[in-house]
């Protein structure tokens, strides 16, 4: 069995003070994909920078205090790669991948965007480059007899079932028609593991705004995905969101999304 967890920590230094360390000590995951770490490795507490029992790769952004992804694996990776060959994005703390026996696992933090701004233009450029890379990665993995799993914060809700207030977000970044169509292009090549495991439900959501009572009312978004090659999708046996019991116990505005693969 291979248990993989993905979570946007919304600043790892802050999360470490609010319960992430205790969560890490108790997790049964074999692989952990973090996004929005927002720190250089030397700025992190020892217990999250290099915790006992884990092999860790941190990929911080060149821009201080922004983005940043990390991969934690119980066994030592055969290969590690930061970035996906992009002149624009490889130093932006958006992507890191590692080869484990039979599978390549990656942590992705796709730009969030904002309609009518350069941030949205950046998101669109990233999407174009990254889909091309995904198709190439899938082909190379197939040639090597490997599966691929890209976990992370994709910052797009694919379908109406993936966010509570879909009617009010049709013109907002994260639920634009062109973004949703791009996710459909991704899922033409790969599988949406949590949706396969939970086909007829709203959510399960993984992000709730800190504003108002979004968490208490479960007014959330499902933007944190396990995106896998078809062979691996078929081996997923259980998937769940590790939602905090109360608002006060949250250590991020996202919750960990965990899948168990045979």
Secondary structure, DSSP 8 states (H G I E B T S, - for coil): -EEEEEEE-SSHHHHHHHTHHHHHHH---SEEEEE---S-GGGS-HHHHS-TT-EEEEE--SSTTS--EEEEESS--SEEEES-S-TTTTTSS-EEEEEETTEEEEEEE-----TTSHHHHHHHHHHHHHHHHHHHHHHHHHHTT-EEEEEEE-----SGGGBTT-GGGTTSTTS-HHHHHHHHHHHHHSEEHHHHHSTTSS----B--SSTTTTTTT--B--EEEEE-HHHHTTEEEEEEE--SSGGG-SSSB-EEEEEE-
